[in-house]
């Protein structure tokens, strides 16, 4: 009898099989015992009936505890009322380890208690669903870029200088070479790769030492960053909206069961179709003023501001041409108004805020050098970056999509910390 994964049982109706997993739950009804077993691919209801199984099996059933590990041998039969549409008639149970006093019981627990036990909380059905959706988003990201001729280029995690401002750097000593920093973004390296390969993306962990306590922030998060030579801001926005549409469509098409487990209302997700509305920063400010928010032109959009703006639309909205003073040194100014940067943010609906930030990059050597000086950044660590403007500079653009914010939005979660297996925040370094 071959080992079979629970997710494959529909293909084995009538077969005698062995499954291996953990006790998810159990219950009794008269002469029948129901054992719910999970193995990571699904949950199956396994059935013991008096008269069809030896008494020793019933005694073992009574001893089983939540999260005990075991192997179950039996015959698969169809039953549409059961989880997964199949049941297993138990013939034999082999106990591998009896779990004692499993701390997460089927009752309400506080979030801090669950986060302290994150290594065990991952076993719950809703956490399963979130991580499977995260996996689907990652798969869709790679599928999108790989299918469009992009080349994956891995950016370093240790960097010699800031990319997104010097106030949110994690600093460390790097052997005898002085200070190094955990990367805030792979963008600058993606720009170098785009000058070699045309269309590239990097995808990996990034770090921000930002003392933020909001539900949208982590200190360690994953970001995917495409960069395309010869693209301008409009090309960048076209790519971003096609990208978001593809991700959401993939989750709707392939993870309906997980969305249902999370009780996610998918109607707004089904609206995520191109074209997305595009408004200028100035138009966003007008929306805020019309909604009686005391917003001052020149400030960055905060969480409440993004929520109010996004509530005006039934799909993600793209806000472009922000005041240049609030944006990073590498963003190109708008030729029609040098006070504005050729930047864009994509705001997710339902109050989830910015999931993409991008821009057309400054491609002129002298201008970029002046921007470094204006931002008080040392020239020496950026000499290699300036080389990109010395040798065959071209217009180019890209953006970064935050994986965890995107997963939080798609799953409809209240807090970003559940979107990553082991979150790092200003208050959490364990487990």
N, C-alpha and C positions, 0 to 999 in steps of 0.2 A: 504494500500500500504506500504510494508515493505521498510525500508531503505536498500539500496544496495551500496556497495563500487564500485567505477568505475572499478577497476580491475576485478570485478566479472560480469560485464554487458553482456559479451558474453554468459553467461549461462542464461540470462533473455530476450533473443530476443522475442519480442511480448508481453512482460509483461509491466504493468504499475508500475513504481517504483518511489522512492524518493531518490535522492542523496543529500549529503551535502558537501559543499566545499567552494572554493574561486574562484573568477574570475581570470582566467589566461590571457585571452585576449578576444576581441570581434571585430566583423566586420559586415558590411552590404553589401548586393548585391541586389539592386532593392527592391522587396517586401519581401526579406528574410533576417533574422537576424541570425548571427551565434555567439553563446556564448560558449567559451571554459572554462570549469570548471575543476579544479583539486581538488583532495581530499587526495593526498599523495600516493594513490595506482595507479594513472593514470590520464590521461586527456581525457575528452569526449567532443565532439562537440554537443552542444544542439541547436536545430533549432526552430526559430519562423517564421511562414509564415502568411502573410496578408490573411485574410479571414478564417483562421483556429484558430485564437486566438483573444481575446478581445483587444481593443485599449489600455487598461490600462497596459497590459503586454509590449507593445511596448514603452510606456512612461517610464515604470520602466527600461526596457532594456537600454534606452538612458541615464538614470541616473547612471547606474552601472559603477563603477570605478575599476581599477586594484586592486586586493587583497580584494575587498569587500567579505564578507562572506554571504552565502545564501544557501537555500534549493531549489532544482528544482524537480518538479514532472512531469512525462511524460511517454511516451511509447518508449521502446527500439526497434530499428530496425537495421538490418545488413546493413553496407555500408563499403566495403573494402577500399574505398578512404579516409575514415575518420580516425583520430587517434584511434588506438585500434580496428579498424574494425567495430565499431558500432556508431550509432548516437542516440540522445534522442530527440524526438519530444516534445517540451515544452507544457505543459498544465497549469502549475502554477509555479510562482517564489515567494518565501518568502525571503525577504531581512532581514538578521540578523544584519549586521553592514555595513554601508557605509564607506569605507576607504577614507580618505581625503589626497590628495597630497602624494601618495606613492613615497618614494624617489628614488627607483631603477626602472627607466623607461626603455623601450625597446631600449636602445642605448648603446654606449660604455661608460664605467665608468673606472676610474683609480683603480688599485688594492688596494691602501690604503683606498680609499673611500669605496670600497666594504668590506674590512676587518673591517673597523669601523662599518659597518652595517651587520656584519656577521650573526647576529640573523635574519635578513631579507633575506640576500643573499642565505641562505640555501633553500629558496623557489624556486629558479630558477631550470630549467630542468637539467642543467649540474651538479649542486651541488647535486640534487636528485640522479643522476646517480652515482656520486662518492661515496656518502654515502651508496647507495645500494650495490655497489661493495665492499666497506669496510665491510658491514654486511655479504656479501657472503664469503669474506676472513675469517672473524671471525668464521662463521659457518663451513667452511671447515677445519679450524685449529682444532676446537673441534671435528669434525667428524673424522679427521685423528687420533688423539691421543686416543679418546674414543674407536674407533674401533680397536685399537691395544693394548688394555688392560692397558693403562696408567691411573693413578689416578691424578685428579686435586688437587693440594695442594696450597692454597693461602699463599703467602709470605707477611710479614709485610711491610708497607710503611715507618714506623719509624724504623730506625736501629741505633745501637750504634757505627758503624764503617764503613769505606769505603770498597767497593768491587772493584771498577774500578779506584782507585787512589784518592788521597785526594784533588786534585785541583778543582774538579768539584762537590763538595758537597754543597747542600743547608742545612744550619745549623739552628737549633732552640733550644730554651730552653725547656727541658722536665720535667716539675714540679720541684721536689726537687732532681731529679736524674742527673742533669747536662745537657750536650749537647746531642742532638739527630740529626739525619740527614735523609732527604728524600732519599728513596732507589734509588740507581743507578742500581740495579739488584736484582732479587730474587734468583739468582743462589746458593748462599751459603746455603740458607734455602732449596732449592730444593735438594741439595746434601744430607742434613740431611734426608729429606723425602725419597730419593732414597734408603738410607741404611735401611729404614723401609719397603718400599713398592715396591722396585725393579725398577719400571718404573713410573715416575711422570712427571708432567709439572705444571708450574705456569704461570699465564697469568694476567697481570695487568699493571697499570701505573708505569713508572719509570721517574727519574728526573736527569738532568745533568746541573749543573751551568757552562756550557761551553759558553764562549762569542764568539760563532761562528755565522757568518752572512750568511752562505752558504744556498743554496736552499735545502740541505739535512738534516738540523738540526732543531730540536725543543728542548725547555727546558723541556717539558713534553710530553712523548710519551708512547705508549703501546708496551709491549714486551712479547712474549711467549717463555718460556725457559724449554725445556725438559731435563731431567737428567736420565741416565740409569746406574744402577749398573752392573759391569762386562763388560761394553763396552770400547773399545779402540778407537783410532782416526779413524781407518778405519770404524768401526761400526758407529761412529758419522757421518762420511761423507755419508755413505750409507743411514742413517736415514734422513739426511738433504736433499739429492737430491730427495728421495721419497716424502718428505714433500712438497718441492717446486713444484714438478710435480703435486701433488694432488691439491694444492691450485690453481694453474694456470688452471688446467683442470676443476675444479669446476666453476671458473669464466667464462671460455669459454663456458661451457655447460649450465650454468644457468643464465648468465647475458649478453647474446648477444645483447639485445636491449639497455642496458646501455652502452656497449662498442661502439655501433653504434652511440648513442647520443653524445658520446665524440669524435666521428670521429677517434677512435683508430684503427690503422693498426695492425691487430691481427696476421699477418703472422709470426712475430718473436715469439710471444707468443705460437703459434702452434708448434714451434720447441722445446719447453721446455719438453723434454722427456729424461729419463735416457738412458744411463749413461751420466753424465756431465763430461766435460774434467777436469782433475786434474793435476795441475802443482805445482811445489815447488816454494817457494819464490825466490830461485835462478834463476829458469827458467823465472819467472816474470821479474826479473831484466834484464835478457838477452833480453827479448822482448822490454823493455823500451830503452835499449841501441841501439838495432837495429832500433828503431824508433827515434833515435837522441835525446832522453831525457837525460839531465844531472843528472841522479839519482845515489845517493851514496849508496852502499850496507850497510845495517844496519839501514837505515831510514824506516819509515812507509810509506805505499803507500798513497799518497794524492789523491784527487778527479780526477785530470788530469791523474795520473798514473793508477788508477783503470779503467778509461775510455779507455785508450790506450790498456791495457791488455785485457779488455773485448771485445774490437772491433775485436780481432783476432778470436772470436768464435761466433757461431750462437745460443748459449744458455748460461745459467749461467755457470761460470767457478769457480772451487774451487782451491784456492791458499792455500797451506799448508806449515807447517814447517818454521815459521817466526823466525827471530833472537829473542832469549829469552829475551834479555835486553829490548826490546820494549813492551813485553807482561806482563800480570798481574802475580802477585806472585803465584797464585794457579795453573798455567799451568805447566804440567809435561814436563821435558826436554826429548829430543830425546836420547835414549840410544846410538844410533849410532853416535850422534854428540851433546854433551851437550850444545853447543852454540845455538842450535835450540830448539824451543818449539813445542810440539805436538799440534799445533793450526791450525785452518782452518778458512778462510773467504770465503763466497760465494758472488761473484760479479755478479750482474744482468747486462744484456746487455744494449745497447743503452745509455750508459753513466750514469746509475743510481747507480752504485757503490755497496758497501757492503750492503747486506740485512741480512746476517747471520754472526755471529762471534761465534766460538766454540773452544773447546779443550778437550783433555784428561786431567783430573785433577791430581795434585800431590797427591799420596795416601800414601806416606811414612811420618811418623810423624817427624822424625829428619830433613828431607829435607824441609818439609813445615815450620817448626820452623825457619830454617836457612833463608828461603825465606822472612819470615816476618821481620826478623832482617835486611836483606839486603835492604829491601824496606822501612826501617824506620818506620814500623807499630808497634803500641803498642801490647804487647802480651795479656793483660788482656781482651780486647773486643773480642778476637778471641779464648779464651779458649774453648768455646763450639764447635767451628769449629775444633779445634785440637782434641777434644774428638772423632770426627768421624774417626781419624787416630789412636786413642788409642784403640778403641773397635771394632774390626772386620773390619778393613780397607780392601777395595777391589779396584781394578781398576774401574774407572767409567769415564763417559764422557757426555758432553751435549753441548748445544749451545743456543743462543738467536736470535730470528728473530724479527726485528723491523717492527711492523705492518704498520706504516705510510710510510716507505720507500718502502715496498712491494706494498702497494696500489698505491703509486705514479708511480712506474714502470708499474704495470699492466694497470693503467689508461692512462699512457703516459703523465703525468702532468709535467709542467716545475718546479713547486715548491711544496715542501712537505706540506706547510701550508694549502692547500685545502683538505688534506686527513683526517683531524680531525675536528669535528664540531666547536670547539672553540680553535684555536691554541694559544700556549704560546711560545713566542720567547723572545730574550733579549730586544726587543722593544715593545712587546705587552702583556698586562695583561687584556685588555678589548676587547670585552664585555665578 
